[in-house]
Amino acid sequence: MPIFEALPLGLAPMAGFSTAPFRTLAARLGASFTITELVSARGIRHDPGLKRSARYLQPTGGDKPWGIQLFGQDPGDFAFAIDRVLSEPLYRPVSFIDINMGCPAPKVLKEGAGCALMRDRQQVERIIRAAVRTAGREGCPVTAKIRSGISPDAVNAVEIARAIEQGGAAAVTVHARTLDQYYRGRADWEVIGRVKQALSIPVFGNGDIRQPGDLEKMRSETACDGFMVGRAARGNPFIFRALRQGPSEVSTDQWLAVMIEHLDATVEALGETTAVKEMRSHFAFYLRGFERSPQFRRQVMVPARRDGVVAVLREAAKFRQASRLLY
Ligand SMILES: Cc1cc2nc3c(=O)[nH]c(=O)nc-3n(C[C@H](O)[C@H](O)[C@H](O)COP(=O)(O)O)c2cc1C
């Protein structure tokens, strides 16, 4: 199965959103590949039975490529975690392992992990080498996801991406914001173009892809080899098709069916009580852009049972039906 088909368009890893049920929906509705949210390499070392990480590692359903994203700062932790994950029959079919070098969360940075790695080019190369050596034994490629740099004065994506390439990685994704931008301001796609020029391995562009036309725009500005979409896919797994084929109406029947499928798969995975709570953040995004949607966003927070949630969704569907929506 080719991991890097022509101009692939993937679902970006998003903590709390890139769950197996959502990844499965996104893949079925048009994402070329999906990636789990970040999973702690050290956490796996401390929990080799994978009890605590199992829910995050669950494979994406269907036959599209999917990756597991790990974060950490110690090459030994990554080697252990990759070895452990790839020795588990359920996770062994994973298409690639992605190393997180872009997370801006303070508790991740404090450990020297996530985007903090971009401060240390040599550590980046050591980590990639350790990951590639371990994953390579199972024929599994390693990729990495970085930011533009640390701050406007320290835009070092090219230098870090070169270290990643030298370490033996198969591809790099650039989220074109600096660490100190967090998720604010605009992504500076120019940095993606500079990384692409400097590297021989595929470079994926990420940041602010939101609407039809954006793929062509990013591609023409950067010559990138593929794309990842994050926030615009929350509550809108239909976006992959729209980005590729242009705006098209998502029927209310399909919209409702997808939300219920998402809910039911989450109930199946986590049990009803936890699933209903966790799905609230997804519904806060699904229930947008039609008459009285703010009211339904509030109402969907109330029920504790699956059937109560579905009743709110069905009521919302009546109002959405009345207002034509283009995705
Ligand atoms: C809620 C949330 C959680 C995220 N979690 C992760 C993560 O676990 N790993 C990662 O590499 N990036 C993570 N990101 C960053 C996204 O993958 C992506 O790089 C960023 O949102 C920019 O792309 P976008 O403009 O398409 O959203 C997260 C972003 C958001 C909004």
The ligand as a MOL file (V3000), in Angstrom:
LIG
                    3D

  0  0  0     0  0            999 V3000
M  V30 BEGIN CTAB
M  V30 COUNTS 31 33 0 0 0
M  V30 BEGIN ATOM
M  V30 1 C -7.0240 20.5740 19.8050 0
M  V30 2 C -5.7340 20.3500 19.0610 0
M  V30 3 C -4.9320 19.2700 19.3910 0
M  V30 4 C -3.7280 19.0470 18.7050 0
M  V30 5 N -2.9760 17.9470 19.0230 0
M  V30 6 C -1.8580 17.6770 18.2980 0
M  V30 7 C -1.1310 16.4680 18.5080 0
M  V30 8 O -1.4930 15.6200 19.3390 0
M  V30 9 N -0.0030 16.2670 17.7570 0
M  V30 10 C 0.4130 17.1750 16.8030 0
M  V30 11 O 1.4250 16.9530 16.1390 0
M  V30 12 N -0.2710 18.3100 16.5810 0
M  V30 13 C -1.3950 18.5670 17.2830 0
M  V30 14 N -2.1270 19.6840 16.9940 0
M  V30 15 C -1.7020 20.5660 15.8850 0
M  V30 16 C -2.3740 20.1560 14.5720 0
M  V30 17 O -1.9710 18.8630 14.1750 0
M  V30 18 C -2.0150 21.1580 13.4480 0
M  V30 19 O -0.6220 21.1420 13.2770 0
M  V30 20 C -2.4500 22.5830 13.7570 0
M  V30 21 O -3.7590 22.6220 14.2830 0
M  V30 22 C -2.3660 23.4590 12.4980 0
M  V30 23 O -3.1440 22.9270 11.4540 0
M  V30 24 P -4.6240 23.5010 11.1220 0
M  V30 25 O -4.4830 24.9760 10.8340 0
M  V30 26 O -5.0880 22.7040 9.9370 0
M  V30 27 O -5.4480 23.2790 12.3450 0
M  V30 28 C -3.3120 19.9360 17.6800 0
M  V30 29 C -4.1280 21.0260 17.3550 0
M  V30 30 C -5.3220 21.2390 18.0220 0
M  V30 31 C -6.1790 22.4180 17.6260 0
M  V30 END ATOM
M  V30 BEGIN BOND
M  V30 1 1 1 2
M  V30 2 1 2 3
M  V30 3 2 2 30
M  V30 4 2 3 4
M  V30 5 1 4 5
M  V30 6 1 4 28
M  V30 7 2 5 6
M  V30 8 1 6 7
M  V30 9 1 6 13
M  V30 10 2 7 8
M  V30 11 1 7 9
M  V30 12 1 9 10
M  V30 13 2 10 11
M  V30 14 1 10 12
M  V30 15 2 12 13
M  V30 16 1 13 14
M  V30 17 1 14 15
M  V30 18 1 14 28
M  V30 19 1 15 16
M  V30 20 1 16 17
M  V30 21 1 16 18
M  V30 22 1 18 19
M  V30 23 1 18 20
M  V30 24 1 20 21
M  V30 25 1 20 22
M  V30 26 1 22 23
M  V30 27 1 23 24
M  V30 28 2 24 25
M  V30 29 1 24 26
M  V30 30 1 24 27
M  V30 31 2 28 29
M  V30 32 1 29 30
M  V30 33 1 30 31
M  V30 END BOND
M  V30 END CTAB
M  END
